[in-house]
Amino acid sequence: MTSITIQRDVVLLPLQAVSGVVERRHTLPILSNVLVELQDGVLALTATDLEIQVCCRTQTDLMAAREATTVSARKFLDILRALPEGAALSLELQDKRLQLKAGKSKFALQTLPAQDFPKLAAGEGDVGKLLEVPQKSLKRLFGLVHYAMAQQDIRYYLNGLLLSVSGNELTLVATDGHRLAFASMPVTAEVDKIEVILPRKAALEVWKLLSDTDAPVRIEIRQNQVAFAIGSVELISKVVDGKFPDYQKVIPSGYKHHFALDRQLLQQALQRAAILSNEKFRGVRWLIADNSLRIISNNTEQEEAEEELEIEFTGGPIDIGFNVSYLLDVLNNVGAERIDCRLGDANSSMLMTVPDDPAFKYVVMPMRI
């Protein structure tokens, strides 16, 4: 690599965008590295874990011949973050090491050959289904469901998020078997029905990359991959090979018991009750009677908390238990002022919705306390 000079932020921002997929501990050392390429004035940084690949391209005024190497993503990122804003960087490849200078600071980083970097192959089959949606709308959709994904479940298809497009509607669904979050939004394109399961890590990475703007996200759903083009960043992810549960059967309908609550009041009451809940099972009891919701928690040390909220409810009393973490998850991620709760009986799941937004549903199973 001939010596090049470039502003710190021109490298730092794309490096931050791609480094989230890098695994710190991996059997292949090169997967801890980021691929740095410069060609025709375009600086491209690429990172992968063999399942997900993120690439960010930035236009520069550097017109050197094609240069490419790979360097430790974590060390490179830490160095750039520690340098002052606006610092001018000098980069040069010497003796298989990347020499980095900024002011009176000098660093030499080990490199591995660019040709050994394992880029993801293009998806099988024809060009996939294409659609575009505003970034802030997709970010909101991910925010409404991501927390319900399973973590390291033996049912591997639950460790991800269902992305479904049918007609002119985009739907995201996540479940861990104990609760389910569903959110949908209209899209302008008319697309034949297609469903894929996005791995958990990819879903969280896409959510992190999205911003609160009307700028478009281009989504291409292929046979075995999904590609997201978000500004100058492209994320490609393999999809989970499995069958997602029939979520339509899980979402209840026709419940006769119903009441609405101020979201913040319920959230704060649950946060207080959670302090004295059993640390292992995290259970809270809901005692619902005429115009009253009592929330009770206790633990193995015979400690107890009780909260009472006024509700508009007339019906038979209901005594039902829930995992308080599952309730707080939805309340922390839904920005609505009020939340609707619909119940059957003490053995049935609860449906939580947002007034005037039929495109969001949250189902949580009861637990014995």
C-alpha positions in Angstrom: 0.0 0.0 0.0 1.4 3.3 -1.0 1.2 5.9 1.8 -2.2 7.6 1.9 -3.4 10.4 4.1 -7.1 10.5 5.1 -9.2 12.2 7.8 -9.9 10.0 10.9 -13.7 10.3 10.7 -13.7 9.2 7.0 -12.4 5.8 8.3 -14.0 5.8 11.8 -17.6 6.1 10.8 -17.7 3.2 8.3 -15.6 1.1 10.6 -18.1 1.6 13.4 -20.9 0.6 11.0 -19.3 -2.7 10.0 -17.5 -3.8 13.2 -20.6 -5.0 15.0 -20.6 -8.3 13.2 -17.0 -9.1 14.0 -16.6 -12.0 16.5 -13.8 -11.5 19.0 -13.1 -15.2 19.4 -13.2 -17.3 16.3 -11.3 -20.3 15.0 -10.5 -18.4 11.8 -8.2 -15.5 12.8 -9.1 -13.5 9.7 -12.7 -13.2 10.8 -11.5 -10.9 13.6 -10.2 -8.6 10.9 -11.9 -6.0 8.7 -11.2 -5.9 5.0 -9.9 -2.5 3.9 -10.0 -1.8 0.1 -9.3 1.4 -1.8 -10.1 1.6 -5.5 -11.0 4.5 -7.8 -11.4 6.9 -4.8 -13.9 4.5 -3.0 -12.9 3.3 0.5 -14.7 0.0 1.3 -14.6 -1.6 4.7 -16.1 -5.1 5.0 -16.6 -7.4 8.0 -18.2 -10.9 8.2 -18.8 -13.8 10.6 -19.6 -16.2 7.6 -23.3 -15.7 8.3 -23.6 -12.0 8.0 -21.5 -9.6 6.0 -21.5 -5.8 6.3 -19.8 -3.5 3.8 -19.6 0.3 4.0 -18.4 2.3 1.0 -17.2 5.9 1.2 -16.2 8.3 -1.6 -12.8 9.9 -1.0 -10.4 12.0 -3.1 -7.8 9.3 -3.0 -7.1 8.0 -6.5 -4.5 5.4 -5.7 -4.4 2.1 -7.6 -6.3 -0.7 -5.9 -5.0 -1.4 -2.4 -6.4 -4.0 -0.1 -5.5 -5.6 3.3 -7.1 -6.9 6.4 -6.4 -5.7 9.9 -7.8 -6.3 13.4 -11.2 -4.6 13.5 -11.2 -4.2 17.3 -7.7 -2.7 17.6 -8.2 -0.5 14.5 -11.4 0.8 15.9 -10.0 1.4 19.4 -7.1 3.4 18.0 -9.3 5.6 15.8 -11.6 6.3 18.7 -8.7 7.3 20.9 -7.3 9.8 18.4 -8.6 13.4 18.4 -11.4 14.5 16.2 -10.3 15.8 12.8 -6.9 14.1 13.0 -5.2 13.4 9.7 -4.2 9.7 9.4 -1.3 8.4 7.4 -1.7 4.7 6.4 1.0 2.6 4.8 1.5 -1.2 4.4 5.0 -2.3 5.2 6.3 -5.8 5.9 2.8 -7.3 6.4 2.1 -4.6 8.9 -0.2 -1.5 8.6 1.7 1.5 9.7 -0.7 4.2 11.1 0.5 7.7 12.0 -1.5 10.6 13.4 0.5 13.6 14.7 3.2 12.2 16.9 1.3 8.9 17.5 2.5 5.8 15.6 1.0 2.3 15.5 2.0 -0.9 13.6 -0.8 -3.4 13.2 -0.4 -7.0 12.0 -2.3 -7.7 8.7 -3.5 -10.8 6.9 -3.8 -11.0 3.1 -6.9 -9.5 1.5 -7.3 -12.5 -0.9 -7.9 -14.8 2.1 -10.9 -12.8 3.4 -14.0 -14.9 3.0 -16.7 -12.8 1.4 -20.2 -14.1 1.3 -21.2 -15.6 -2.1 -24.2 -14.2 -3.9 -27.5 -15.8 -3.1 -28.7 -18.7 -5.1 -31.3 -18.4 -7.9 -32.6 -15.3 -9.5 -32.7 -11.7 -8.3 -34.9 -11.7 -5.2 -38.0 -9.7 -4.2 -37.2 -6.0 -3.9 -38.9 -3.3 -1.8 -38.1 0.0 -0.3 -39.3 1.5 3.0 -38.4 4.6 5.0 -35.6 4.0 7.5 -37.6 5.4 10.5 -40.6 3.2 9.7 -38.5 0.0 9.6 -36.6 1.0 12.7 -39.9 1.4 14.6 -41.0 -2.0 13.3 -37.8 -3.7 14.6 -38.1 -1.8 17.9 -41.6 -3.2 18.4 -40.6 -6.9 18.1 -36.8 -7.5 18.6 -37.0 -8.1 22.3 -39.3 -11.2 21.9 -36.6 -13.2 20.0 -35.3 -16.3 21.8 -31.6 -16.5 22.8 -29.8 -19.8 22.3 -33.0 -21.8 22.2 -32.7 -25.4 21.0 -35.5 -24.6 18.6 -33.0 -22.6 16.5 -35.8 -21.1 14.3 -36.9 -19.1 17.3 -33.5 -17.5 17.6 -34.4 -15.0 14.9 -37.1 -12.9 13.5 -39.7 -13.7 10.9 -39.7 -11.2 8.0 -42.8 -11.7 5.8 -44.0 -9.7 2.8 -47.4 -10.3 1.3 -49.1 -8.0 -1.1 -48.3 -4.5 0.1 -47.7 -5.4 3.7 -44.4 -6.0 5.5 -44.6 -8.0 8.8 -42.1 -8.8 11.5 -42.8 -11.5 14.1 -40.6 -12.7 17.0 -41.3 -15.3 19.7 -39.4 -17.3 22.3 -42.3 -19.7 23.0 -43.4 -17.7 26.1 -44.4 -14.5 24.4 -44.9 -13.2 20.8 -44.6 -9.8 19.3 -46.2 -8.9 15.9 -45.9 -5.6 14.0 -46.7 -4.8 10.4 -46.6 -1.8 8.0 -47.7 -1.0 4.5 -45.2 -0.9 1.6 -45.7 0.6 -1.8 -44.5 -2.5 -3.8 -46.9 -5.3 -4.5 -45.0 -8.5 -3.7 -45.9 -12.2 -3.9 -45.9 -13.7 -0.4 -42.4 -14.6 0.8 -41.2 -15.4 4.3 -37.7 -15.7 5.7 -36.2 -16.0 9.2 -33.5 -13.4 9.9 -30.9 -14.6 12.5 -31.0 -12.8 15.8 -27.6 -11.1 15.3 -28.5 -9.9 11.8 -31.9 -8.5 13.1 -30.2 -6.5 15.9 -27.4 -5.3 13.5 -30.0 -4.0 11.0 -31.9 -2.3 13.8 -28.7 -0.6 15.0 -27.8 0.7 11.5 -31.2 2.3 10.8 -31.7 6.0 11.6 -34.8 8.1 12.3 -35.0 9.6 8.7 -37.2 9.2 5.7 -34.2 8.0 3.6 -35.1 4.6 2.0 -33.9 1.2 3.0 -33.7 -1.2 0.0 -34.5 -4.8 1.0 -33.8 -7.7 -1.3 -35.2 -11.1 -0.2 -33.4 -13.9 -2.0 -33.7 -17.7 -1.8 -31.2 -18.1 1.0 -30.2 -14.5 1.9 -31.6 -11.1 2.7 -29.8 -7.9 1.7 -30.4 -4.5 3.3 -29.0 -1.3 1.6 -29.0 1.4 4.3 -27.4 4.6 2.9 -23.7 3.7 2.2 -24.0 0.4 4.2 -25.0 -3.0 2.7 -25.8 -5.8 5.1 -26.2 -9.3 3.7 -27.4 -12.2 5.9 -28.0 -15.8 5.4 -31.5 -16.9 6.5 -32.3 -19.5 9.1 -33.3 -22.8 7.5 -36.4 -23.8 9.5 -40.2 -23.4 9.8 -41.4 -20.5 11.9 -44.5 -21.3 14.1 -47.9 -20.4 12.8 -48.2 -17.1 14.6 -51.8 -16.4 13.5 -52.9 -19.3 15.7 -51.1 -17.9 18.7 -52.8 -14.4 18.5 -56.1 -14.7 20.4 -59.3 -13.1 19.4 -62.7 -12.8 21.0 -61.5 -12.2 24.6 -64.4 -10.6 26.6 -62.3 -9.1 29.4 -60.7 -5.8 28.4 -59.2 -2.7 30.1 -56.9 0.1 29.1 -54.0 1.5 31.2 -51.6 4.4 31.2 -48.4 2.8 29.9 -46.0 4.7 32.2 -48.1 4.1 35.3 -48.2 0.4 34.6 -44.5 0.3 33.7 -43.5 2.1 37.0 -45.7 -0.1 39.1 -44.2 -3.3 37.6 -40.6 -1.9 38.0 -41.3 -1.4 41.7 -43.0 -4.8 42.1 -40.1 -6.5 40.2 -37.7 -5.5 43.0 -39.1 -8.1 45.4 -40.0 -10.7 42.8 -38.3 -14.1 42.9 -35.0 -13.6 41.1 -35.2 -16.9 39.3 -38.8 -17.0 38.1 -39.6 -13.2 38.0 -43.3 -13.8 38.6 -45.9 -11.2 39.5 -49.6 -11.8 40.2 -52.3 -9.7 38.7 -55.5 -9.6 40.8 -58.2 -8.0 38.6 -61.5 -7.0 40.1 -64.1 -4.3 39.5 -62.1 -1.1 38.6 -58.9 -2.4 40.3 -55.7 -4.1 39.2 -53.5 -5.3 42.1 -50.0 -6.4 41.3 -48.3 -8.6 43.9 -44.8 -10.0 44.0 -42.9 -12.0 46.6 -39.7 -13.9 47.0 -38.1 -16.8 48.9 -37.1 -14.4 51.7 -40.8 -13.8 52.6 -40.7 -10.3 51.2 -43.6 -8.9 49.4 -44.6 -5.9 47.2 -48.1 -4.7 46.3 -49.2 -2.1 43.8 -52.7 -1.0 43.0 -53.9 0.8 39.8 -57.4 2.0 39.0 -58.9 0.5 35.8 -62.2 0.6 34.1 -63.2 -3.0 34.4 -66.4 -4.8 35.3 -66.4 -8.6 35.1 -65.6 -11.6 37.2 -62.4 -11.5 39.2 -59.2 -12.8 37.6 -56.1 -14.1 39.4 -53.3 -14.6 36.8 -49.5 -14.6 37.0 -46.9 -13.3 34.5 -43.1 -13.1 34.1 -42.6 -9.4 35.0 -39.6 -9.2 32.5 -41.9 -10.1 29.6 -44.3 -7.3 30.6 -41.6 -4.7 31.1 -40.0 -5.6 27.7 -43.1 -4.5 25.8 -43.8 -1.4 27.9 -40.1 -0.3 27.5 -40.3 -0.6 23.7 -43.8 0.7 22.8 -44.0 4.4 22.8 -47.8 4.7 23.1 -49.3 6.6 26.0 -51.9 3.9 26.7 -51.9 0.1 26.5 -54.9 -2.2 26.0 -55.0 -5.5 27.8 -57.4 -8.3 26.8 -57.8 -11.5 28.8 -59.8 -14.8 28.7 -59.2 -16.5 32.0 -56.4 -17.3 34.4 -55.1 -20.1 32.1 -55.2 -18.1 28.9 -52.6 -15.8 27.4 -53.0 -12.0 27.5 -53.1 -9.9 24.4 -51.6 -6.4 24.7 -52.3 -3.9 22.0 -51.9 -0.1 21.4 -55.1 2.0 20.9 -55.6 3.0 17.2 -52.8 0.8 16.0 -54.1 -2.6 14.9 -50.7 -3.3 13.3 -49.1 -4.2 16.7 -49.9 -7.2 18.9 -48.1 -8.7 21.9 -49.1 -12.0 23.4 -47.8 -13.2 26.7 -48.4 -16.6 28.3 -49.4 -16.8 31.9 -47.3 -18.5 34.6 -48.2 -20.4 37.7 -47.2 -18.6 40.9 
